[in-house]
Amino acid sequence: MKPFRLPVRIAAAALAGLVAMTGIAGAQGRGLPIIRDTELENLLRDYARPLFRAAGVGGSQTNVIIVNDRGFNAFVANGRRMFINAGAILDSRTPNELIGVMAHETGHIAGGHLARLREAVERAQVIAAIGMILGAGAIAAGAVGGRGASGVAEAAPGAIMAGPHIAMRSLLSYQRGEEAAADRAAITYLNATGQSARGMVETFRRLQNMSMFEARRADPYAISHPIPADRIAVIEPLAKASPHYGKADPPALVMRHNLARAKLAGFLERQDAITRRYPPSDNSLPARYARAIQMFRFGDRNRASALADELIRAQPNNAYFHEIKGQILLETGQPRAAIGPLRRAVALAPNAGLIRIMLGHALISAGSPADLDPAIRELRLALQREPEAADGYRHLAVAYGRKNDRGQADLAAAYAALHSGDVNTARGLARRAQASLPAGSPGWAQAQDIVNERPPRRN
């Protein structure tokens, strides 16, 4: 009889679901439905900046990314990327509630929890492998010794399963500990920045109410997070001990928060859901914002444009109201009319690369050769801020193509393909660009960098 071998990769596969649950799998954002919007991103950066400073994890390498997912969730990846679900923004009734979520995730970043969790996963995989190998050895011993060998053969299947079971429980226990540590760190950062932890407590209380039935049936040793009731019992006394517990969010920040929620609702929710959230009787600025976007998506687009004008009259210096006006006009086939509102939006928010890309698109779509150079200028400025924005490169390729500048058009198209993840197409376009660009020129050298790119390895 051949010796019985159990590859370690089988033990690793037994934990695959758990690894995915920890957020390691796919945490780079590849394949995740990401939302890009200047207004939302600026708001989240303003929420995150003091927390990062308090935690000592600030700097340009720490990013906050919005995921198009309706679930109330947030997670970190690579220790420097915080992902916030759109659902967490929509369901956070106050800035403080969302800031509490972000403070918790900042605790994970500052604690290096993702790197340590990877190590814990590797240890768990070893535990699982050892348990399965020992179980397999017992099967082999039973096969050699016969069924009467002290019942070894009968007990061995349970031994095989015990390894992954023990490993999973060990890893879940470790993860619950990290979650509790992040909760405590969040309280520290909120205190250090003069903010209340009331929002954290209220968020956990709402989650407790939502999961009350499941929590009664859950095995507390088989879940990755402490149950909400336990978390509340720990953090509520700490939160209430802070002199900032009763501190309210500034009214201007509340308005920004509610406008961001209205924007998300207008673009993501069904028409009936938007109407329930913002009934016709609600004439607040957020309600009118959501209604303008709702009309744009589902109803009378002329009415949407008029509603955008009302928003601008209410807040003439709100860049994002001019942006939505320009977007409505651009996407309803009126690019020439869109240029003015988008230029005003850029003037009010000069660092907003995404709005500049929209302005460049409008200038190109207006169809006049005189608009091509201004479009190229806007797009190049935008891409300095948004160097991975594939759409910006696509519009730039169109502009250069209309100017019959084949080398720059192919180079821009190569960058568009590269940042869309199509490395092979990018390399082909870069080689074609080099045929039109002077050898050794900056554009030629940029094309060579793309030629030297290699497609990512597939496991």
N, C-alpha and C positions, 0 to 999 in steps of 0.2 A: 504494500500500500504506500502511495506517495505521501510525503509529509503534508500536513494541513497548514496552509499559510493564509494569514489574514492581512492584507495590505493596510498600512496606516491610513491611506486615503479613504477607506471605508469608514473608519472611525471619524475622520474629518467630515465625511458626508453626513454622518448621523447628526452632526451639529450644524448642518448648513442652514436650517431654518432659524436656529438661534443666532447665528452670525448675521443673517440678514436682518433679524429683529433688532440687533444692537445698532443698526445704522451704518455698519461698516460697508456692506455691499451697496454699491451704487451711490455712495455718499459724495462723490465728486460732483454730482449734479448732472453728469452725462445721462441722458435719458429721462431726467426729471423735467416735468413741464414748468419752466421758469417764466415768471412774469417780470418784464422790464418796464418800469415807469418811474420817471424822475420824481414826481411828487411823492409817491410811496417810499421810494428809496431814500430820499432826503429826510423824510419823517423818521424812518427807522434809524438812519445814521444819527440823527439828533437824539433819539432815544438811547442809542448804544454808546455814543461818544463818552459821556461821563462815566458810564459803567466800565467801559474798557480802560479808561484812565485810572479809575479806582482799583481795578484789578491788575493794572500793569500789563495789559495785553493790547494796548492801542497801536496805532500805526496803520499805514496804507495796506499792509498785508492782511488785515482783518476785515472781512467783507460780510455784509448782511444781504442775503439772497431770498427772494420771495418765491415760494413754490405754489403753483396753481393746484391747490388741493384744498377741499372744503373742510377737512378734518382739523380739529383744534390740536395743533402739534407744532413742535419746533425741535431742531436737533443741530448738532455741530459735526463738521467733517474736517479732517486734516488739521484740527486744532486751531484753524484760522478762518473758517467759514461757518457762519451761523445761518441756518436755513429756517425761515419762518413761513408756515403755511398761510395762505390767504384766509383760511378759516379762522386762524388765531387772531388775525386783524379784525375780521368781520365780527367775531363773537366777543372781542374785548370791548366792553362798554365804556371804559375810560382809558386814557393813556396809561395810568398807573397799573392797570391790569396787564397790559401788554409789556410794559417796562418790567414788571415782576417776572414774566416769562423770560424776557431777554436777560434779566439779571441771573436767573437760574442757569441759562445756557452759557452765560459768561463764566459762571462758576466751573462749568465743565472745561471751557477753554483754559482758564487760569490753572486749573488742577491737572491739566494734561491727561484728562480722563480717557480720551479716545485712544491715545498711544498705550496707556496702561490697560485699557480694555482689550486691545489687540493682544497684548501679552497674556492677559487672563484667558482669552479665547484659545491661544496656543497651548497654555497649560491645560485647559479643559479638554482640548483635543488629545493631548497626550494621555490624560486620565482615561478618556473614553477608549483610546486605542489599547491601553494596557488592559483595561477590563475586558475588552472584546477578545484580545489575544489570549488572556488567561482562560476565558470561557471556551475559546476554540481549542485550547490545549486540553481542557477538561473533556471536550467531545472526543478528541483524539484518544485520550487515555481511556475513556469509556469504551471506545470502539475496539481498542487493543485488549482491554481487560474483560470485555463482555458486559452484559446488562447488570450482572450482579456485583460489579465493582463499586460497592458502597453507594449505589445510586448516583454516581458521578454523572453518568450520561443523561439521567433525567434532570439533574440540577443545572447542567451546563448552559442550556438556553437562557435560563434566568440570569446566569453569570454574565453572559454576553450582553444582555440588555442592561444589566446593572451599571456597567461602565459608563455608557452615554448618559444614563439617568443621573448618576452621581455627579458626572461632569457638568451636566446642565444645571442641576440644583446649585452646585458650587459657583458656577458663573452667574446665575441669576442672583444669588446672595451677594456676590461681589458687586453686581450692577446696582442692586438696591442700596448698597452702602455708598456708592458713588453718587446716586441720586440724592440721598440724604445729605451728603457733603455739599453738593451743589445748592441745595436749599439753604443750608446755613451760610454758605458763601454769599448767596444772593442777598440775604438780610444784611450782611456786612457791607456789601457794595451800596445798597440802598441807603443805609445809615450814613455811609461816608459821603454820599452825594446829596444828602439832605432830602431824601425822598421817602415816602411812606411805603411800608410793606403791606398795607391794607389790601392793595390790589392782588397780591400773591395769595393772601388768605381767602379773599373772595373768589378767586379763580379756582382754588382747590375745593372750596365749598361747593361751587357750581358743578365741578367735575364729580364730586362725591354724590351730589343729587342725581346726576346723569347716570352714574354707574352703580347706584345703590343696590339694585337687584343682582347685578353680576358680582358685586363685591361680596355679597352674602354667600355666594356659591363658590367663590374663588379660593384656591389653595394659596395661602399667603407665601408659601415657599416656592411657588411655581410661577411667579410673576416677576417682571423686570423692574417695576417701580413699587415703592411703598404704596399701600392703599391710601386714598385721599384722607380718610379719617385719621390715620396715623400721622400723616404729614401735617395736617392741621394741628393736631395735639402737640407737635414739636414746635412748629414755627409761630403759631398764634401768640404764645406768651412772649417769644422773642420780639415779634412785630409790635405788640402792644407796649413793650418796655421801651421802645424807641420814642424820643421826644418828637419825632416827625410823623408818628402814626396818624394823627388827625389832619395832616397837611393835605390840602386839596390841590388838584392839578390847576395850573394857570388857565384862565378862560380862553386865551388865544391858542394854547396847546390843545385844549378840548375841541375847539373849532377845527383845527387842522386834523385832529384825529377823526372827527366825525365826517369831515370832507373826504378823507382817505377811505373810510368805510363806505361812504356813499358812492365813491368812484368804483370801488371794487364791486359793490352790489350792482351798480348800473351795467358794468361790463360782464359780470360773471353769472348773475342770477337770472332765472326765468322771469318773464314779464309779470306773471301773477305774483311771484315772490317779491319783486321790486315794489309792486303796488301795495302789498300787505305791509312791507317794511316802511314805506313812505306813502300813506294814503293821500288822496287829493286834498284833504283838509290840512295836511302838513305843508306849510308854506315856508319852512325854515330854509336856510341856505343849503345845507346838505341835501334836503329833500329835493330842492330845485336842481341841484347838481345831478343827483341820481336820475331825476326825471328827464333832464336834457339828454343824458346818455341813453336812457330807456327809449326816448323818441328816436334818437339816432339809430339805435339797433332794431327797433320793432315798429316804429310808428311813422309819423310825418316828419321827414327830415328838415323841411322848411321850419316847422315848429321847433325842432331841436336847435336850429340855428338861432331862432328868436329867443329861445330860453338861454342859450349861451350868451347872447347880448345882454339879457337881464342880469346874468351872473357878473358880467364885466362891469355893468353899471353899479352893481352892489359893491364890488371890490376891483376898481380899475387897475390896481397894481398887483393883482394876483396872476402870476405868469401862467398858471395852469388853466385858468379860465380862458385866456387867450389861446393857449395850446388846444383846448378842446374845441374852441370855435374853428381854429385852423384845421384840425383833424376832420371835423364834420364837413367842412367845405372841400377839403382835399379828397376825401373818400366818397363824396357825392358828385364828383366830376367837375369841381370848380377850383382847379389848382391856382389860377390867377388870383381869384378872390382870397384864397388861403394864405397867400404870401404875406399880406399885411398883418393879420393876427399872429402868424408865426414869427415874423420879424419882431413884433412887439414882445412876444413871449421870450425870445432870445435876448432881447435888450433887458428884460426884467430878470432873466436867469442865464447870464452869459456862460456859466459853466455847465449848462445842461446839454451834454452831447447828443442825447436822444432827440431833443427838440430841434437841434441844429440839423440832424439827419432828416427829420421831417420837412424842415424848411428847404434843404437841398433837394429833396424829392419833389416838393411843390414847384421850385424854380425849374427843374428839368421838365416836369409834366406840363408847365405852362406853354412849352413848345417854341419859345423864341430863342434864336441863336444868341441873342444878347444876354440871356439869362444863364448860359452855360458856364462862363467863367465865375460869376458869383456863386453858382451852385457848387462848382468844384472847390472854391475857397471855403464855403460853409462846411462842405463834407470833410475836407482835410482838417479843418479846425475841430470838427466833431470827432473825427477818428483819433485825434490826439488824446481826447478824453475817453473815447470808447474804442480802444485799439482792437477789440475782438468782435465788433459789431458787423456781422456779415452783411446785413441790409445796407449799411453805409457804403461798403465796398461795392455792392451790386449797383447802387445808384451812381457811384463814382465811375464804374465801368461804362454805364450807359452814357454819362456825360462825356467821357473821353471818346467813346465810340462815335458820338454825334459830331465831335470835333475832328474825326478821322485820325486820332492819335492812337494807332493800333497797339503800340507797345505799352502805353500806360493803361489802355483799356484792358488788355490781357493781364497785366500785372494786378490791376484792381480785381478782376474776375478771379484770379488765382488766390488772392487773399480771401475773397468771399467764399470760395470753395474750401480753403484751408480752415477757416473759422466755422464752417458748417460741418467739419469733420470728414470731408472728402479729400484725403491727402493725395490720392492718385490723380484725381482730376486737377487738383491744385498744381501738382508737379508738371503735368502736361501743359497747362496754361502758362506756367512760369517759363518753361522751355520755349514756348511760342513767343512769349513776351521778349525773351532774350534775343530772338531773331530780329526784332524790330528796334531794340534799344542799343545805344552805343556801348560796345564792350567796355567794361570797367566803370560805367556810370553808376550813380547811386541806385537808379532803378534796376539796372542789370544785376548789381550786387544783391539787391533785395530779392530779385527773382532767383538768384543762385541759392540764397538761404532757403527758399521754398523748395527748390529742386533737391536740396540736401535733406529735407524732411523725410522721415520714414513713417509708413502707416503704423499705428499702434499694434502691438502684438496681441493676438487673440489667444485666450487660454483654451 
